[in-house]
């Protein structure tokens, strides 16, 4: 894995609301202030960048295909964030969709579309009742802030919450390119940014999480006990590449 850094998100510079660190991961206080800034800047989801919304729509369509036609399936989104994908699924009739999120901070828009008892606040899986299981669990851009040990632990917890034959799918934008030259270019850029920070010219940005290789994703899924593991890339309809990996119980 390689560390990744970021200076802003959705047009909001991190330094506008927080001190940034290239050593420490963003904490709950950081995210609380970020979402306050986001909801101050944007009144509703349609105000966000159209291309980013198109990306989320594509992910929702992909998840629908993997869930199948049974709209009565029990589905869990772990770490739903702003809930753009979840709003799309609810709008398509997947009313047994539940979500987890560590705090209320990002949920202002999603709360308007989902029943209160379908929202679980706190760390997964502790925020769920002991006997609750699902047919399908997905994690959309959640794994990036976990090291490999933490990622495997999370996936093991996901596995315990899936029924026999259930599926887990990971959607990620934090993965290394399948091709060698783009990987080399990223490593060279990272090295240059480190040097510039060391000599005091330019800050690398907020330590945002980890970039995984395809092998590392497979290793985590298999270490957690998933079978029939498959992966791939979504058709590129926006400027972002989207990786997915799926396993069964």
C-alpha positions as CSV (number, residue, x, y, z in Angstrom):
1,X,0.0,0.0,0.0
2,X,1.0,3.6,-0.5
3,X,-0.1,6.6,1.4
4,X,-2.2,9.2,-0.3
5,X,-2.7,12.9,0.4
6,X,-5.4,15.4,-0.4
7,X,-5.9,19.1,-0.2
8,X,-9.6,19.5,-0.6
9,X,-12.8,17.8,-1.6
10,X,-15.9,19.1,-3.5
11,X,-14.2,22.4,-4.0
12,X,-13.6,22.9,-0.3
13,X,-9.9,23.5,0.7
14,X,-9.1,21.6,3.9
15,X,-7.0,24.4,5.2
16,X,-10.1,26.7,5.1
17,X,-11.5,24.9,8.2
18,X,-8.7,22.8,9.7
19,X,-5.0,22.5,10.2
20,X,-3.9,19.7,7.9
21,X,-1.4,17.0,8.6
22,X,0.7,14.8,6.3
23,X,1.3,12.4,9.2
24,X,-2.0,11.9,11.0
25,X,-5.2,10.7,9.3
26,X,-8.2,13.0,9.3
27,X,-10.1,12.4,12.5
28,X,-13.8,12.7,13.4
29,X,-13.4,16.4,14.3
30,X,-11.9,17.1,10.8
31,X,-14.9,15.4,9.1
32,X,-17.4,17.2,11.3
33,X,-16.0,20.6,10.2
34,X,-15.7,19.4,6.6
35,X,-19.4,18.5,6.4
36,X,-20.4,21.7,8.0
37,X,-18.5,23.6,5.3
38,X,-20.0,21.4,2.6
39,X,-23.6,21.9,3.7
40,X,-23.0,25.6,4.0
41,X,-21.7,25.7,0.4
42,X,-24.3,23.3,-1.2
43,X,-28.0,23.4,-0.6
44,X,-28.8,20.0,-2.1
45,X,-27.1,17.2,-4.0
46,X,-27.9,18.7,-7.4
47,X,-25.6,21.5,-6.6
48,X,-22.6,19.2,-6.5
49,X,-20.4,18.6,-9.6
50,X,-22.5,17.0,-12.3
51,X,-19.7,14.6,-13.3
52,X,-19.3,13.4,-9.7
53,X,-23.1,12.8,-9.5
54,X,-22.9,10.9,-12.8
55,X,-20.2,8.7,-11.2
56,X,-22.4,7.9,-8.2
57,X,-25.3,7.1,-10.5
58,X,-23.2,4.7,-12.4
59,X,-22.1,3.0,-9.1
60,X,-25.8,2.7,-8.1
61,X,-26.7,1.1,-11.4
62,X,-23.8,-1.3,-11.0
63,X,-24.9,-2.3,-7.5
64,X,-28.4,-2.9,-8.7
65,X,-27.1,-5.3,-11.3
66,X,-25.2,-7.2,-8.6
67,X,-28.1,-7.3,-6.2
68,X,-30.5,-8.7,-8.8
69,X,-34.1,-8.1,-9.5
70,X,-35.3,-8.9,-6.0
71,X,-36.1,-5.5,-4.5
72,X,-37.0,-7.2,-1.2
73,X,-33.4,-8.1,-0.5
74,X,-32.0,-6.9,2.8
75,X,-29.1,-4.6,1.9
76,X,-26.6,-2.8,4.0
77,X,-24.4,0.1,3.0
78,X,-21.4,0.5,5.4
79,X,-20.3,4.1,5.7
80,X,-22.8,5.7,3.4
81,X,-21.4,9.2,3.5
82,X,-23.6,11.8,1.8
83,X,-25.8,8.9,0.7
84,X,-26.0,9.7,-3.1
85,X,-25.9,6.1,-4.1
86,X,-28.3,5.2,-1.4
87,X,-30.9,7.8,-2.4
88,X,-30.7,6.4,-6.0
89,X,-31.3,2.8,-4.7
90,X,-34.2,3.9,-2.5
91,X,-35.7,5.7,-5.5
92,X,-35.6,2.5,-7.4
93,X,-37.6,0.7,-4.8
94,X,-35.0,-1.0,-2.7
95,X,-36.8,-0.2,0.5
96,X,-35.0,-2.8,2.7
97,X,-31.8,-0.8,2.4
98,X,-30.1,0.1,5.6
99,X,-27.1,2.3,6.2
100,X,-24.3,2.8,8.8
101,X,-22.4,5.9,9.4
102,X,-20.1,6.8,12.3
103,X,-21.8,10.1,13.0
104,X,-24.8,12.2,11.9
105,X,-22.6,14.8,10.2
106,X,-22.9,13.7,6.6
107,X,-26.6,12.6,6.7
108,X,-28.6,15.7,6.2
109,X,-29.7,14.9,2.6
110,X,-30.1,11.2,3.1
111,X,-32.3,11.6,6.2
112,X,-35.0,13.1,3.9
113,X,-35.3,9.8,1.9
114,X,-34.8,7.0,4.4
115,X,-36.8,5.7,7.4
116,X,-35.2,6.5,10.8
117,X,-35.0,2.9,11.8
118,X,-32.9,2.1,8.7
119,X,-30.0,4.3,9.8
120,X,-27.5,3.0,12.3
121,X,-25.1,5.5,13.8
122,X,-21.8,4.3,15.2
123,X,-18.9,2.0,14.3
124,X,-19.8,-1.1,12.3
125,X,-20.8,-3.7,13.3
126,X,-21.3,-2.4,16.9
127,X,-24.1,-0.1,15.8
128,X,-26.2,-3.0,14.6
129,X,-28.4,-5.3,16.7
130,X,-26.6,-8.6,17.5
131,X,-28.8,-10.8,15.3
132,X,-29.2,-8.6,12.2
133,X,-27.9,-10.2,8.9
134,X,-28.2,-9.2,5.3
135,X,-28.3,-10.6,1.8
136,X,-25.9,-8.0,0.4
137,X,-23.5,-5.6,2.0
138,X,-21.5,-3.0,0.0
139,X,-18.8,-0.5,1.0
140,X,-18.4,2.5,-1.3
141,X,-15.1,4.3,-0.8
142,X,-14.7,3.2,2.8
143,X,-11.5,1.1,2.8
144,X,-9.1,3.9,1.9
145,X,-8.5,5.1,5.4
146,X,-7.8,1.6,6.8
147,X,-4.4,-0.2,6.8
148,X,-4.4,-3.8,5.6
149,X,-4.9,-5.3,9.0
150,X,-7.8,-2.9,9.7
151,X,-9.3,-3.7,6.2
152,X,-9.2,-7.4,6.8
153,X,-10.8,-7.0,10.2
154,X,-13.6,-4.9,8.7
155,X,-14.2,-7.6,6.0
156,X,-14.3,-10.3,8.6
157,X,-17.0,-8.4,10.4
158,X,-18.9,-7.9,7.1
159,X,-18.8,-11.7,6.6
160,X,-20.4,-12.4,9.9
161,X,-23.3,-10.2,9.0
162,X,-24.0,-11.9,5.7
163,X,-26.5,-14.8,5.3
164,X,-25.5,-18.0,3.5
165,X,-24.9,-17.2,-0.1
166,X,-24.7,-13.5,0.6
167,X,-22.4,-11.1,-1.2
168,X,-20.0,-8.3,-0.2
169,X,-18.9,-5.8,-2.8
170,X,-16.2,-3.1,-2.4
171,X,-16.3,0.0,-4.6
172,X,-13.0,1.9,-4.6
173,X,-11.3,5.0,-6.1
174,X,-8.2,4.3,-4.1
175,X,-6.4,1.7,-6.1
176,X,-3.2,1.4,-8.1
177,X,-3.5,1.4,-11.9
178,X,-3.4,-2.0,-13.5
179,X,-0.8,-0.6,-15.9
180,X,2.9,-0.2,-15.0
181,X,3.6,3.2,-16.4
182,X,0.8,5.1,-14.5
183,X,2.0,3.5,-11.3
184,X,5.6,4.6,-11.9
185,X,4.4,8.2,-12.7
186,X,2.4,8.3,-9.4
187,X,5.4,7.1,-7.4
188,X,7.7,9.7,-9.0
189,X,5.2,12.4,-8.3
190,X,4.8,11.3,-4.7
191,X,8.6,11.3,-4.3
192,X,8.8,14.8,-5.6
193,X,6.0,16.0,-3.3
194,X,7.9,14.5,-0.3
195,X,11.1,16.3,-1.2
196,X,9.3,19.6,-1.7
197,X,7.6,19.2,1.8
198,X,10.9,18.2,3.4
199,X,12.6,21.4,2.2
200,X,9.7,23.5,3.1
201,X,8.4,24.6,-0.3
202,X,5.1,22.9,-0.5
203,X,2.9,20.8,1.9
204,X,1.9,17.4,0.5
205,X,-1.7,17.8,1.9
206,X,-3.8,16.0,4.4
207,X,-2.8,12.3,4.9
208,X,-6.0,10.8,3.4
209,X,-5.5,7.1,3.5
210,X,-4.0,4.3,1.5
211,X,-3.8,3.3,-2.2
212,X,-4.1,-0.5,-2.6
213,X,-2.9,-2.8,-5.4
214,X,-5.3,-5.3,-7.0
215,X,-3.3,-8.1,-5.2
216,X,-3.8,-6.4,-1.8
217,X,-7.6,-6.2,-2.4
218,X,-7.7,-10.0,-3.3
219,X,-5.5,-10.8,-0.3
220,X,-7.9,-9.0,2.1
221,X,-11.0,-10.6,0.7
222,X,-9.5,-14.1,0.9
223,X,-8.0,-13.5,4.3
224,X,-11.5,-12.5,5.5
225,X,-12.9,-15.9,4.2
226,X,-14.8,-14.8,1.1
227,X,-15.1,-17.2,-1.8
228,X,-15.7,-16.8,-5.6
229,X,-13.8,-13.5,-5.5
230,X,-14.1,-11.5,-8.7
231,X,-13.1,-7.9,-9.6
232,X,-12.9,-5.4,-12.4
233,X,-13.2,-1.8,-13.5
234,X,-16.4,0.0,-14.3
235,X,-16.7,1.4,-17.8
236,X,-15.1,4.8,-17.7
237,X,-17.9,7.4,-18.1
238,X,-16.2,10.1,-16.0
239,X,-12.6,11.2,-15.4
240,X,-12.4,8.8,-12.5
241,X,-11.5,5.1,-12.7
242,X,-13.6,2.9,-10.5
243,X,-12.5,-0.5,-9.2
244,X,-14.8,-3.1,-7.7
245,X,-14.2,-6.5,-6.0
246,X,-16.9,-8.9,-4.9
247,X,-16.9,-12.0,-2.7
248,X,-19.5,-14.5,-1.5
249,X,-20.1,-16.3,1.8
